[in-house]
């Protein structure tokens, strides 16, 4: 199972002192202890990740984050932005990352972006539409049924892997 964490929720996921950490700690624990993997890629997203990129890279080294080629994500984001021009559609890079990776779960607090994360123009059929994790009420989304090929193999994190991973938000 893999998840894209929108930069607006990164502090809530990784920082135990964040006001929203209680609502998002399950995402961190699921990746840190369970089968979850973070998905990242694309120039814009990586630029937005600057503060957390070192942490994400440690997760990648431990096999708990998956990198998607920047050029592929960037090209798809540009294509999507040309298809749909709307003032609220400012996260084409995240929709592109969902499409290129095949990831079916995104963690976000950007309610303006929600319609685009699941828009019929971008995701045909209900089985391909991503789900949106908006807080602990969505804990059931952190499940094996959302594993996609880019994240295989998906195994629970070993003790050896956990020793290498930063856990700033452990709860």
N, C-alpha and C positions, 0 to 999 in steps of 0.2 A: 504494500500500500504506500502510495506516495502523496505528498501534499506540497502545494506551492503556498508559501507564506507571504502575503502581501506586506510590503514594508510598513504599512500602517499598523500591523499587528506584531511585528518583530519584537518591539519592546515588551508587549504583553506576553509573548511566548517566552522570551529569554531572560527578562529582568524580573526577579521575584519582588522587587520594590515597585513595580509598575502598578498603577491603580487597577488595571484589568487583568493582572496576572492570574487571579483565581479562575477567571473565565477561560483562560487559554493554557493553563499549566498542563492540561491533559494532552495537548498537542506535543509539548516538549517531552513529557514523560513517555508518550507513545513512541516517539522517535528514539529517545535516550534508552528506554528499557525494552521496547517492543519491536515490532516489525516495520515501523514507519520509516520513511526516508523523505528528506527534503529534496525538492526539485528546484533548480535555478538555472538561469541562462538568459542571454540577451544583453546587449550593451546597456540599455536604459535601466533594466532591473538591477544589473550588477552595479551600476553607478548609484542607484538608490540604496543598495545594500552596504555601501561603504563601511559604515560603523560595525556591521555584523559579518562582513565578508571573511574575515580571519576565522571566525567561529564556524561559518559554513564550510570553509576549506578544511578545517579539522574534521568536521563531520564527513566530508567527502573522503578524506584519507582513511577514515575508519569504516568506509562503506555505507555510511548513513545519509549521504547526500548524492544526488545525481546531477551531473552537469549536462545541459543541453546546448549544443553549438550556438554561439552568439549569432553568427551569420544567418543561420536557418531561422532563428527567432526574429532577428531584425528584419529579414526579408518578408516574413509572414506578417509581422506587425505593420510594416509599410503597406502591404497588400490590403490588410484589413482596414486600415485607416482610410485608404482610398475608396473602399467599398461603402463605408458608413461614416459620414461626416456629421457629427452631432457634438454640441458643446460638452455634453456629459460623457462622451466616449473619449476619455483621456488615458485609458489603460489598455490600449491596443496591444502593448507589449505583454501584458499578462494573459490576455485572450490568446495571443500568438503562442506564448509558452504553454498554455493548456493544450492548444491544438497540436503543436509540433511534438510535444512530449507524450501526448495521449493521457496525461494526468487527469483524473476525474474528481479531484478535490482541491479546493482553494480556501485558505484561511484569510478572511478579510473583514474589515469594519467599514469599508467604503460602500455604503448602501446605494450610492449613485451608480456604482459599477455593476451591481448585482444583475440587472437585466442583461447586460452585455456578456457577463460570464456564462450565461445560459441561452443566449439569443439563438433563435432558430436559423438565422442566417449563417451562424458560425458552427452550430452543432446540430446535425440532423438526427432526429430520433431521440426519444427520452433516455435511452440507454447510454447515449454518448454525451449527454449534457452533464457538465460538472455539478457537483454539490458544493454548497458554500458553508464552511464552518464559521459561525459567528459567535460562538461561546460555548460554555459547558453544556448547554441544553442540546447541542449537536454532537455530544460525545459518541453516539452510536455510529457516526460517520467514520470514526477512526477504526475501520474494520477491514479484514482481509478481502472482502468482496470488491474493494476499490483498488486492488493491486493491478498494475498494468505492466506490460512487458518491459518497459524501460527501467523499471525498478527491480526486476528479477536478478538474482534471487533475493527474496525477502525473508530474513531470519531475525529472530530476536537478538538484540544486542548482547554480546558476550561480556563477561567481566573485563577481559583484556581490552575490548573496544571501549568500554565505558571509562577505563583508566585514562584513555587518550582524549576523551571528549570533554570540552568545557560544559559545565552544567551550572550556569549562572542563576537559573531560575528554579532549581530543585525545590520541590514542595512535598 
